[in-house]
Amino acid sequence: MESIQIIAPLVGVVLGSVLSGIGTIFRTRAEQKSLVARALSDLLEIRHHVMGVELVLREVKNRVLVTEEEAQLFREHMNTLVPLDADIHRRYDEAISLLAGLDPILAFNMRSKNKVPLFLESIKSMSLSLGATPSQFSAYENVIRLAIAPALDNAVLELAAYHSLKTKRRVEKLVASTGDMPLEVTKLLNDLTATPSKETVNNETVG
């Protein structure tokens, strides 16, 4: 009886420590998932912005003849019409900095992955200052974007896998469908680049 009275408090202390440790693990994991989700959301938006412009431009080139200078003007107009959230880089950097306190390796791998648009702008400024024409830089930019794409894909997939298996599967599908143009955009491009019929031309001429 005495031994039970002695052991019981010790068992209580041990159980309390175990439960406290489990609670800490769950809280840490929940905090990690929250930070990863924030970083993933912003990085997906950046990736969509970088890849989406080229996707639409590719579809335009499939329909009409576009010079490299016109392609560069198209990119600039698209970036103006559909700009990135001005606060996205601050949010991403903040999430990664907080994540570094929980998983420094993951944070290291994700650091600066959001800087792709800024990197492209820096390359553009440097190229133009060295005498490159807008059409020459447009050709360079196309190569640079193609080279950068796999790194962005790998980054969002790594973050998605860290978040959860379900998120990983969803992001894998998203990455796999990157080359698929939305039907609404395809229809719009078809309408914009459609060749007018003879009847339409004649009616416009008469009018």
VEXDREN-2710 file (C-alpha; in Angstrom, 1 decimal):
% VEXDREN-2710
k/r/px/py/pz
1/MET/0.0/0.0/0.0
2/GLU/2.8/2.4/0.9
3/SER/4.6/1.6/-2.3
4/ILE/1.5/2.5/-4.3
5/GLN/1.2/5.8/-2.4
6/ILE/4.8/6.5/-3.4
7/ILE/4.6/5.4/-7.0
8/ALA/1.2/7.1/-7.8
9/PRO/2.6/10.6/-7.7
10/LEU/5.6/9.6/-9.8
11/VAL/3.3/8.0/-12.4
12/GLY/1.2/11.2/-12.4
13/VAL/4.3/13.3/-13.0
14/VAL/5.5/11.0/-15.8
15/LEU/2.0/11.0/-17.5
16/GLY/1.8/14.8/-17.1
17/SER/5.2/15.2/-18.8
18/VAL/4.3/12.8/-21.6
19/LEU/1.0/14.6/-22.3
20/SER/2.7/17.9/-22.1
21/GLY/5.3/16.8/-24.6
22/ILE/2.7/15.4/-26.9
23/GLY/0.8/18.7/-26.7
24/THR/3.9/20.6/-27.5
25/ILE/4.6/18.4/-30.6
26/PHE/1.1/18.9/-31.9
27/ARG/1.3/22.7/-31.3
28/THR/4.6/22.9/-33.1
29/ARG/3.4/20.8/-36.0
30/ALA/0.2/23.0/-36.3
31/GLU/2.4/26.1/-36.3
32/GLN/4.6/24.6/-39.0
33/LYS/1.7/23.7/-41.2
34/SER/0.3/27.2/-40.8
35/LEU/3.6/28.8/-41.8
36/VAL/4.0/26.4/-44.7
37/ALA/0.5/27.1/-45.9
38/ARG/1.1/30.8/-45.9
39/ALA/4.4/30.4/-47.9
40/LEU/2.8/27.9/-50.3
41/SER/-0.1/30.1/-51.1
42/ASP/2.1/33.1/-51.9
43/LEU/4.6/31.0/-53.9
44/LEU/1.8/29.4/-55.9
45/GLU/0.6/32.9/-56.7
46/ILE/4.1/34.0/-57.8
47/ARG/4.4/30.8/-59.9
48/HIS/1.0/31.4/-61.5
49/HIS/2.0/34.9/-62.4
50/VAL/5.3/33.9/-63.9
51/MET/4.0/30.9/-65.8
52/GLY/0.6/32.3/-66.7
53/VAL/2.0/35.2/-68.8
54/GLU/4.1/32.9/-70.9
55/LEU/1.2/30.4/-71.3
56/VAL/-1.1/33.1/-72.7
57/LEU/1.7/34.5/-74.9
58/ARG/2.3/31.0/-76.3
59/GLU/-1.3/30.7/-77.2
60/VAL/-1.3/34.1/-78.9
61/LYS/1.8/33.1/-80.9
62/ASN/0.0/30.0/-82.0
63/ARG/-2.7/32.2/-83.6
64/VAL/-0.9/35.3/-84.9
65/LEU/2.6/36.3/-85.9
66/VAL/4.3/38.0/-83.0
67/THR/7.7/39.6/-83.0
68/GLU/10.0/39.4/-80.0
69/GLU/9.5/43.2/-79.4
70/GLU/5.7/42.7/-79.5
71/ALA/6.1/39.7/-77.1
72/GLN/8.0/41.9/-74.6
73/LEU/5.3/44.6/-74.9
74/PHE/2.7/41.9/-74.2
75/ARG/4.5/40.8/-71.1
76/GLU/4.7/44.3/-69.8
77/HIS/1.0/44.9/-70.5
78/MET/0.0/41.7/-68.8
79/ASN/2.1/42.5/-65.7
80/THR/0.4/45.9/-65.6
81/LEU/-3.1/44.5/-66.1
82/VAL/-2.6/41.6/-63.6
83/PRO/0.0/42.7/-61.2
84/LEU/1.3/40.7/-58.2
85/ASP/0.0/41.7/-54.8
86/ALA/2.3/44.4/-53.7
87/ASP/2.6/42.9/-50.2
88/ILE/3.3/39.3/-51.4
89/HIS/7.1/39.4/-51.0
90/ARG/7.0/40.8/-47.4
91/ARG/4.4/38.1/-46.4
92/TYR/6.5/35.3/-48.0
93/ASP/9.8/36.4/-46.4
94/GLU/8.1/36.8/-43.0
95/ALA/6.6/33.3/-43.2
96/ILE/10.0/31.8/-44.2
97/SER/11.8/33.6/-41.4
98/LEU/9.4/32.3/-38.9
99/LEU/9.6/28.8/-40.4
100/ALA/13.4/28.9/-40.0
101/GLY/12.9/28.8/-36.2
102/LEU/11.0/25.5/-36.6
103/ASP/12.7/23.9/-39.7
104/PRO/15.9/25.7/-40.8
105/ILE/16.6/23.3/-43.7
106/LEU/13.2/23.7/-45.3
107/ALA/13.4/27.5/-44.7
108/PHE/16.9/27.5/-46.4
109/ASN/15.5/25.6/-49.4
110/MET/12.6/28.0/-49.8
111/ARG/14.5/31.3/-49.2
112/SER/14.4/33.8/-52.1
113/LYS/12.2/31.5/-54.3
114/ASN/9.7/34.4/-54.4
115/LYS/12.3/36.7/-56.0
116/VAL/11.8/35.4/-59.6
117/PRO/9.8/38.4/-60.9
118/LEU/12.3/40.8/-59.3
119/PHE/15.2/38.7/-60.8
120/LEU/13.7/39.0/-64.2
121/GLU/13.3/42.8/-63.8
122/SER/16.9/43.1/-62.7
123/ILE/18.1/41.0/-65.7
124/LYS/16.0/43.2/-68.0
125/SER/17.5/46.5/-66.6
126/MET/21.0/45.1/-66.9
127/SER/20.5/43.8/-70.4
128/LEU/19.0/47.1/-71.7
129/SER/21.8/49.1/-70.0
130/LEU/24.4/47.0/-71.8
131/GLY/22.8/47.8/-75.1
132/ALA/20.4/44.9/-75.7
133/THR/17.3/45.8/-77.6
134/PRO/13.8/44.9/-76.2
135/SER/13.4/42.2/-78.8
136/GLN/16.8/40.6/-77.8
137/PHE/15.9/40.7/-74.2
138/SER/12.5/39.1/-74.9
139/ALA/14.3/36.1/-76.4
140/TYR/16.6/36.0/-73.3
141/GLU/13.6/36.2/-71.0
142/ASN/11.8/33.3/-72.7
143/VAL/14.9/31.1/-72.1
144/ILE/15.2/32.3/-68.5
145/ARG/11.6/31.6/-67.6
146/LEU/11.9/28.1/-69.1
147/ALA/15.0/27.5/-67.0
148/ILE/13.4/28.9/-63.8
149/ALA/10.1/26.9/-64.1
150/PRO/11.4/23.6/-62.8
151/ALA/12.8/25.3/-59.7
152/LEU/9.5/26.9/-58.9
153/ASP/7.7/23.6/-59.5
154/ASN/10.0/21.8/-57.2
155/ALA/9.6/24.5/-54.5
156/VAL/5.8/24.4/-54.4
157/LEU/5.8/20.6/-54.5
158/GLU/8.3/20.4/-51.5
159/LEU/6.2/22.9/-49.5
160/ALA/3.0/21.0/-50.4
161/ALA/4.5/17.6/-49.3
162/TYR/5.6/19.2/-46.0
163/HIS/2.1/20.5/-45.4
164/SER/0.2/17.3/-46.0
165/LEU/-0.3/14.3/-48.4
166/LYS/-3.6/15.8/-49.5
167/THR/-2.1/19.1/-50.3
168/LYS/0.8/17.4/-52.2
169/ARG/-1.7/15.6/-54.4
170/ARG/-3.6/18.8/-55.2
171/VAL/-0.5/20.7/-56.0
172/GLU/0.8/17.9/-58.2
173/LYS/-2.4/18.1/-60.2
174/LEU/-2.1/21.9/-60.5
175/VAL/1.6/21.7/-61.7
176/ALA/0.7/19.0/-64.2
177/SER/-2.1/21.1/-65.6
178/THR/0.0/24.2/-66.0
179/GLY/0.1/23.9/-69.8
180/ASP/-3.7/23.7/-70.0
181/MET/-5.3/27.0/-71.1
182/PRO/-8.6/27.7/-69.3
183/LEU/-11.5/27.3/-71.8
184/GLU/-12.6/30.9/-71.2
185/VAL/-9.2/32.3/-72.2
186/THR/-9.1/30.0/-75.2
187/LYS/-12.5/31.2/-76.4
188/LEU/-11.5/34.8/-75.9
189/LEU/-8.3/34.4/-77.9
190/ASN/-10.3/32.6/-80.6
191/ASP/-12.7/35.4/-80.8
192/LEU/-10.0/38.1/-80.9
193/THR/-7.9/36.4/-83.6
194/ALA/-10.8/35.0/-85.7
195/THR/-10.6/36.0/-89.4
196/PRO/-13.7/38.0/-90.4
197/SER/-16.0/36.3/-92.9
198/LYS/-16.5/37.9/-96.3
199/GLU/-20.1/38.7/-95.4
200/THR/-18.9/40.6/-92.3
201/VAL/-16.3/42.5/-94.2
202/ASN/-18.9/43.4/-96.9
203/ASN/-21.4/44.6/-94.3
204/GLU/-18.8/46.7/-92.6
205/THR/-17.8/48.2/-96.0
206/VAL/-21.4/49.0/-96.9
207/GLY/-22.0/50.5/-93.5
END
